[in-house]
């Protein structure tokens, strides 16, 4: 049987290849995907765009992120590879207003402007656009089979429901039992959180605690050598990690390693891929840290921790959501409601409530307890409101521009007020998209084999 390699094209990147058994895919929300294929030579590729144009001088380091700079570069690279412009055909997808929709979404219309920019460039170069599905309210997957040249645009996560699905509503006893079955968070992680919250570090003492836990040590060293933390020299021991990473990065690495096992327990209930909850958690942590550094409103280290743990309640509920997939995902999409409302309607409880109970049970610092409970609707009357706002915006950015990792639909009705609380406006939204670290998008852009 033939085997086709499946490759996810990360946001802000493009790939070009010749006729071969390779399926290129891009999961798209507000982002826009463009596939080009030369019918004569079999040369083609895909680009995954975030924004219509660069937003600052520093943006020009990665032109593939923007339609105005990335698409011309993409076309020229295809032609240089041997593609013929007269037989190039294009397929365009994405640019959705991922619901629930507010006036801010309609005013921003980042995806729509990105798609319009792509169309204008294709028209100016006389490249035929044979397939286009942009706008709307739903996420999709753009696929290009490099063996055949066939391009598809399909709704993301909306697999056919072939039988009646019974969603079991968990009782309070069920939830408590599921929480009790989870191993307590390692003491080294709790100690790290408290040190960050207190603003002081006893890093040598913390390193000694890590050495007592072989599992955490192994995970931490693996993370230290990953794309997120990678340095020029391999990190081979805890002492090397302390030297190469520095104090703050080491603590982040310890926390990330400590919570990985919880998210690894989940399957594909909330996510379109295995490991999606974990990748979303790490991505949200990185974006929250970047937002905190940009605004100066909260400690960036606390923001990283809050972003990492904000969805911990989903780990408990995933066992109830997974058997109902794809019905759970489809109902959230078709009813145009946020995930909290879908959870409450189908399960009788939502992940922020469960996460809040778990955080209290594990004696998390009060700031993290609040964020876990309030990151969908930051509470104006709480002293940790700004931290919750930072995590909310990080979560929102990923829900619009990092599709396929996790089902997350946030209400944007109060977005302007939330941005105002950290001295930003809706007009800054494109700048915030540009703030998402590149390795957040690269986290799932890996090749996997699949029989065809």
URPERA-V471931 format. One record per residue. N is the residue number from 1. PHI is phi in whole degrees, 0 to 359 (999 if undefined). OMEGA is omega in degrees with one decimal (999 if undefined). Layout:
BEGIN
n:N phi:PHI omega:OMEGA
n:N phi:PHI omega:OMEGA
END
This chain:
BEGIN
n:1 phi:999 omega:179.1
n:2 phi:293 omega:179.4
n:3 phi:239 omega:178.2
n:4 phi:255 omega:174.0
n:5 phi:279 omega:-179.9
n:6 phi:252 omega:-177.9
n:7 phi:231 omega:176.5
n:8 phi:273 omega:179.4
n:9 phi:278 omega:-176.3
n:10 phi:290 omega:175.5
n:11 phi:302 omega:-179.6
n:12 phi:82 omega:179.4
n:13 phi:225 omega:172.0
n:14 phi:221 omega:177.5
n:15 phi:222 omega:179.0
n:16 phi:232 omega:179.3
n:17 phi:206 omega:178.7
n:18 phi:263 omega:-177.5
n:19 phi:301 omega:-178.2
n:20 phi:196 omega:179.7
n:21 phi:286 omega:-176.4
n:22 phi:220 omega:176.7
n:23 phi:254 omega:176.9
n:24 phi:272 omega:-179.9
n:25 phi:224 omega:172.2
n:26 phi:221 omega:174.0
n:27 phi:275 omega:-168.5
n:28 phi:233 omega:169.9
n:29 phi:244 omega:174.5
n:30 phi:284 omega:175.4
n:31 phi:297 omega:179.1
n:32 phi:236 omega:177.3
n:33 phi:247 omega:177.6
n:34 phi:234 omega:175.2
n:35 phi:250 omega:176.4
n:36 phi:237 omega:-178.8
n:37 phi:217 omega:178.3
n:38 phi:268 omega:-176.6
n:39 phi:291 omega:-178.5
n:40 phi:277 omega:-172.7
n:41 phi:259 omega:-176.0
n:42 phi:78 omega:177.1
n:43 phi:273 omega:-179.5
n:44 phi:197 omega:-180.0
n:45 phi:175 omega:-176.2
n:46 phi:214 omega:174.2
n:47 phi:233 omega:-175.7
n:48 phi:243 omega:-169.8
n:49 phi:256 omega:179.1
n:50 phi:263 omega:-169.8
n:51 phi:224 omega:-179.9
n:52 phi:292 omega:-178.6
n:53 phi:207 omega:177.4
n:54 phi:302 omega:-176.3
n:55 phi:256 omega:179.5
n:56 phi:202 omega:179.0
n:57 phi:297 omega:-178.9
n:58 phi:285 omega:-176.5
n:59 phi:285 omega:-171.1
n:60 phi:285 omega:179.2
n:61 phi:289 omega:178.9
n:62 phi:224 omega:-174.0
n:63 phi:297 omega:-177.7
n:64 phi:292 omega:179.7
n:65 phi:284 omega:-169.5
n:66 phi:239 omega:-177.5
n:67 phi:298 omega:-174.3
n:68 phi:295 omega:-179.9
n:69 phi:255 omega:-174.7
n:70 phi:284 omega:-176.4
n:71 phi:295 omega:175.6
n:72 phi:302 omega:178.6
n:73 phi:295 omega:178.5
n:74 phi:300 omega:-179.5
n:75 phi:297 omega:-179.4
n:76 phi:297 omega:179.2
n:77 phi:293 omega:176.6
n:78 phi:297 omega:179.7
n:79 phi:295 omega:178.5
n:80 phi:295 omega:179.0
n:81 phi:285 omega:178.9
n:82 phi:125 omega:177.6
n:83 phi:293 omega:179.2
n:84 phi:254 omega:-174.1
n:85 phi:299 omega:-176.1
n:86 phi:293 omega:178.4
n:87 phi:243 omega:173.0
n:88 phi:283 omega:174.0
n:89 phi:236 omega:-173.8
n:90 phi:239 omega:171.3
n:91 phi:231 omega:-173.1
n:92 phi:232 omega:-179.0
n:93 phi:210 omega:176.1
n:94 phi:102 omega:179.8
n:95 phi:70 omega:-175.5
n:96 phi:280 omega:169.3
n:97 phi:268 omega:-173.6
n:98 phi:294 omega:-171.4
n:99 phi:287 omega:-7.3
n:100 phi:295 omega:-170.2
n:101 phi:260 omega:175.6
n:102 phi:233 omega:177.6
n:103 phi:300 omega:178.6
n:104 phi:298 omega:179.3
n:105 phi:298 omega:-177.5
n:106 phi:295 omega:179.1
n:107 phi:287 omega:-179.2
n:108 phi:291 omega:179.7
n:109 phi:42 omega:-179.7
n:110 phi:300 omega:-178.7
n:111 phi:297 omega:179.1
n:112 phi:297 omega:179.6
n:113 phi:291 omega:177.3
n:114 phi:296 omega:179.4
n:115 phi:298 omega:179.0
n:116 phi:297 omega:178.7
n:117 phi:297 omega:178.5
n:118 phi:298 omega:-179.6
n:119 phi:300 omega:-179.2
n:120 phi:296 omega:180.0
n:121 phi:292 omega:178.5
n:122 phi:297 omega:179.6
n:123 phi:297 omega:-179.3
n:124 phi:296 omega:-178.4
n:125 phi:256 omega:177.5
n:126 phi:57 omega:176.0
n:127 phi:261 omega:-173.6
n:128 phi:287 omega:175.3
n:129 phi:263 omega:-173.4
n:130 phi:266 omega:-176.7
n:131 phi:208 omega:-179.0
n:132 phi:211 omega:174.1
n:133 phi:226 omega:-177.5
n:134 phi:233 omega:-178.3
n:135 phi:80 omega:-178.3
n:136 phi:73 omega:-173.4
n:137 phi:233 omega:-172.8
n:138 phi:241 omega:175.0
n:139 phi:282 omega:-178.8
n:140 phi:214 omega:176.0
n:141 phi:237 omega:175.6
n:142 phi:268 omega:-178.6
n:143 phi:233 omega:175.8
n:144 phi:230 omega:178.0
n:145 phi:274 omega:-175.3
n:146 phi:285 omega:176.6
n:147 phi:279 omega:-174.8
n:148 phi:240 omega:-175.3
n:149 phi:83 omega:-178.3
n:150 phi:283 omega:-179.5
n:151 phi:244 omega:-179.3
n:152 phi:233 omega:173.7
n:153 phi:230 omega:-174.7
n:154 phi:233 omega:175.6
n:155 phi:301 omega:-179.4
n:156 phi:282 omega:173.7
n:157 phi:78 omega:-177.6
n:158 phi:262 omega:174.8
n:159 phi:291 omega:-178.7
n:160 phi:297 omega:174.9
n:161 phi:266 omega:-171.5
n:162 phi:267 omega:-180.0
n:163 phi:213 omega:177.6
n:164 phi:294 omega:-177.4
n:165 phi:256 omega:176.7
n:166 phi:262 omega:178.8
n:167 phi:263 omega:-178.8
n:168 phi:280 omega:178.9
n:169 phi:278 omega:-178.0
n:170 phi:287 omega:175.5
n:171 phi:276 omega:176.3
n:172 phi:301 omega:178.2
n:173 phi:294 omega:177.5
n:174 phi:300 omega:-178.5
n:175 phi:297 omega:179.6
n:176 phi:297 omega:179.7
n:177 phi:295 omega:178.9
n:178 phi:295 omega:177.5
n:179 phi:294 omega:-178.9
n:180 phi:292 omega:179.5
n:181 phi:287 omega:178.2
n:182 phi:283 omega:177.1
n:183 phi:297 omega:177.2
n:184 phi:303 omega:179.2
n:185 phi:297 omega:-176.6
n:186 phi:304 omega:-178.8
n:187 phi:301 omega:-179.3
n:188 phi:296 omega:177.7
n:189 phi:289 omega:177.3
n:190 phi:299 omega:179.4
n:191 phi:296 omega:178.4
n:192 phi:298 omega:179.7
n:193 phi:300 omega:-177.6
n:194 phi:292 omega:177.3
n:195 phi:297 omega:178.8
n:196 phi:297 omega:-179.0
n:197 phi:297 omega:-179.7
n:198 phi:279 omega:178.2
n:199 phi:80 omega:179.7
n:200 phi:228 omega:-177.4
n:201 phi:229 omega:165.5
n:202 phi:242 omega:-166.1
n:203 phi:296 omega:179.2
n:204 phi:296 omega:178.0
n:205 phi:296 omega:178.4
n:206 phi:296 omega:178.0
n:207 phi:299 omega:177.7
n:208 phi:296 omega:177.9
n:209 phi:295 omega:179.9
n:210 phi:297 omega:-178.7
n:211 phi:300 omega:-179.7
n:212 phi:283 omega:-176.8
n:213 phi:244 omega:-175.3
n:214 phi:294 omega:-179.1
n:215 phi:295 omega:178.9
n:216 phi:297 omega:179.4
n:217 phi:301 omega:-179.2
n:218 phi:296 omega:178.9
n:219 phi:295 omega:-178.1
n:220 phi:296 omega:179.0
n:221 phi:293 omega:176.4
n:222 phi:297 omega:178.0
n:223 phi:296 omega:-177.9
n:224 phi:300 omega:179.5
n:225 phi:260 omega:179.4
n:226 phi:275 omega:-178.5
n:227 phi:298 omega:-176.0
n:228 phi:291 omega:-175.4
n:229 phi:240 omega:-166.5
n:230 phi:306 omega:173.5
n:231 phi:243 omega:-178.6
n:232 phi:296 omega:-179.4
n:233 phi:262 omega:177.3
n:234 phi:300 omega:176.6
n:235 phi:269 omega:-170.3
n:236 phi:251 omega:-179.5
n:237 phi:207 omega:179.1
n:238 phi:298 omega:178.4
n:239 phi:295 omega:176.4
n:240 phi:297 omega:179.6
n:241 phi:301 omega:179.8
n:242 phi:297 omega:-179.6
n:243 phi:287 omega:-172.6
n:244 phi:282 omega:-174.9
n:245 phi:274 omega:-173.0
n:246 phi:89 omega:-171.8
n:247 phi:300 omega:-175.5
n:248 phi:295 omega:180.0
n:249 phi:296 omega:179.3
n:250 phi:297 omega:179.9
n:251 phi:296 omega:175.9
n:252 phi:301 omega:-179.2
n:253 phi:296 omega:178.1
n:254 phi:298 omega:-179.9
n:255 phi:298 omega:-178.2
n:256 phi:297 omega:178.3
n:257 phi:295 omega:-176.4
n:258 phi:292 omega:-176.2
n:259 phi:268 omega:-175.2
n:260 phi:303 omega:-175.6
n:261 phi:297 omega:-180.0
n:262 phi:293 omega:-178.9
n:263 phi:287 omega:178.5
n:264 phi:292 omega:178.3
n:265 phi:289 omega:-175.7
n:266 phi:282 omega:-178.8
n:267 phi:251 omega:-179.7
n:268 phi:231 omega:177.3
n:269 phi:285 omega:-179.7
n:270 phi:270 omega:-170.9
n:271 phi:237 omega:174.3
n:272 phi:272 omega:-178.9
n:273 phi:210 omega:176.8
n:274 phi:296 omega:-179.5
n:275 phi:86 omega:-176.7
n:276 phi:297 omega:179.4
n:277 phi:299 omega:-179.0
n:278 phi:293 omega:179.5
n:279 phi:297 omega:177.5
n:280 phi:294 omega:-179.9
n:281 phi:299 omega:179.9
n:282 phi:294 omega:178.3
n:283 phi:298 omega:179.3
n:284 phi:296 omega:177.5
n:285 phi:298 omega:-179.0
n:286 phi:293 omega:179.5
n:287 phi:292 omega:178.1
n:288 phi:299 omega:177.7
n:289 phi:298 omega:179.6
n:290 phi:295 omega:178.0
n:291 phi:295 omega:179.0
n:292 phi:296 omega:178.9
n:293 phi:294 omega:-178.8
n:294 phi:292 omega:-174.3
n:295 phi:270 omega:-177.9
n:296 phi:70 omega:-175.7
n:297 phi:276 omega:179.2
n:298 phi:222 omega:177.2
n:299 phi:296 omega:-175.4
n:300 phi:296 omega:179.7
n:301 phi:289 omega:175.9
n:302 phi:292 omega:178.6
n:303 phi:298 omega:178.1
n:304 phi:299 omega:-178.8
n:305 phi:297 omega:-179.9
n:306 phi:296 omega:177.5
n:307 phi:296 omega:-179.0
n:308 phi:294 omega:-171.6
n:309 phi:253 omega:-169.9
n:310 phi:299 omega:-176.6
n:311 phi:255 omega:-176.0
n:312 phi:300 omega:177.9
n:313 phi:296 omega:179.8
n:314 phi:292 omega:178.1
n:315 phi:297 omega:179.2
n:316 phi:287 omega:-175.3
n:317 phi:280 omega:-175.0
n:318 phi:303 omega:-178.7
n:319 phi:295 omega:177.4
n:320 phi:269 omega:-179.9
n:321 phi:282 omega:-173.8
n:322 phi:305 omega:-179.6
n:323 phi:295 omega:-177.3
n:324 phi:268 omega:178.0
n:325 phi:289 omega:11.6
n:326 phi:264 omega:-177.7
n:327 phi:301 omega:-179.8
n:328 phi:300 omega:-179.0
n:329 phi:297 omega:-176.5
n:330 phi:297 omega:-178.2
n:331 phi:295 omega:177.1
n:332 phi:297 omega:-178.8
n:333 phi:288 omega:-171.8
n:334 phi:291 omega:-179.5
n:335 phi:274 omega:177.4
n:336 phi:51 omega:-179.5
n:337 phi:234 omega:178.5
n:338 phi:285 omega:-172.3
n:339 phi:294 omega:177.6
n:340 phi:299 omega:-179.3
n:341 phi:296 omega:179.5
n:342 phi:295 omega:177.9
n:343 phi:300 omega:-177.6
n:344 phi:297 omega:-178.2
n:345 phi:289 omega:-174.9
n:346 phi:266 omega:-175.0
n:347 phi:246 omega:-179.8
n:348 phi:83 omega:179.3
n:349 phi:205 omega:179.6
n:350 phi:242 omega:-172.1
n:351 phi:291 omega:177.5
n:352 phi:288 omega:177.0
n:353 phi:292 omega:179.6
n:354 phi:295 omega:178.9
n:355 phi:299 omega:178.6
n:356 phi:297 omega:178.1
n:357 phi:298 omega:-178.9
n:358 phi:293 omega:179.6
n:359 phi:296 omega:176.9
n:360 phi:293 omega:-179.2
n:361 phi:296 omega:-178.7
n:362 phi:270 omega:175.5
n:363 phi:60 omega:174.8
n:364 phi:293 omega:171.3
n:365 phi:304 omega:-174.5
n:366 phi:302 omega:179.9
n:367 phi:299 omega:-179.9
n:368 phi:286 omega:176.4
n:369 phi:303 omega:-178.5
n:370 phi:295 omega:-177.8
n:371 phi:296 omega:-179.9
n:372 phi:300 omega:179.8
n:373 phi:279 omega:-166.4
n:374 phi:241 omega:-173.1
n:375 phi:290 omega:174.5
n:376 phi:275 omega:-179.8
n:377 phi:220 omega:-178.8
n:378 phi:307 omega:-174.5
n:379 phi:269 omega:-178.2
n:380 phi:296 omega:-172.1
n:381 phi:263 omega:-177.8
n:382 phi:251 omega:-178.0
n:383 phi:293 omega:-180.0
n:384 phi:259 omega:-176.5
n:385 phi:303 omega:-175.6
n:386 phi:296 omega:175.6
n:387 phi:295 omega:177.6
n:388 phi:296 omega:177.9
n:389 phi:296 omega:179.4
n:390 phi:302 omega:-179.0
n:391 phi:291 omega:177.5
n:392 phi:301 omega:-178.0
n:393 phi:292 omega:176.3
n:394 phi:300 omega:178.9
n:395 phi:298 omega:-180.0
n:396 phi:296 omega:179.6
n:397 phi:301 omega:-179.3
n:398 phi:291 omega:-179.9
n:399 phi:293 omega:-179.1
n:400 phi:262 omega:-170.2
n:401 phi:238 omega:178.1
n:402 phi:222 omega:-172.5
n:403 phi:282 omega:175.5
n:404 phi:100 omega:-178.2
n:405 phi:276 omega:-176.9
n:406 phi:206 omega:173.3
n:407 phi:285 omega:-179.5
n:408 phi:207 omega:-179.3
n:409 phi:236 omega:-174.8
n:410 phi:253 omega:176.5
n:411 phi:286 omega:-179.6
n:412 phi:251 omega:-177.6
n:413 phi:301 omega:-178.9
n:414 phi:256 omega:-175.5
n:415 phi:302 omega:-178.2
n:416 phi:300 omega:179.6
n:417 phi:294 omega:179.4
n:418 phi:296 omega:178.0
n:419 phi:297 omega:179.8
n:420 phi:299 omega:-178.5
n:421 phi:293 omega:176.4
n:422 phi:246 omega:174.0
n:423 phi:63 omega:174.1
n:424 phi:234 omega:176.6
n:425 phi:231 omega:177.5
n:426 phi:301 omega:178.8
n:427 phi:295 omega:177.9
n:428 phi:275 omega:-169.9
n:429 phi:298 omega:178.9
n:430 phi:298 omega:177.5
n:431 phi:296 omega:179.5
n:432 phi:290 omega:175.3
n:433 phi:300 omega:-179.1
n:434 phi:294 omega:-177.4
n:435 phi:279 omega:-177.6
n:436 phi:297 omega:-179.5
n:437 phi:301 omega:-176.0
n:438 phi:300 omega:-176.7
n:439 phi:289 omega:172.4
n:440 phi:298 omega:-179.8
n:441 phi:286 omega:-177.1
n:442 phi:285 omega:-171.2
n:443 phi:301 omega:-178.5
n:444 phi:247 omega:-178.2
n:445 phi:276 omega:-177.3
n:446 phi:228 omega:-176.7
n:447 phi:274 omega:175.4
n:448 phi:221 omega:-178.8
n:449 phi:271 omega:176.6
n:450 phi:213 omega:179.7
n:451 phi:290 omega:176.2
n:452 phi:236 omega:999
END
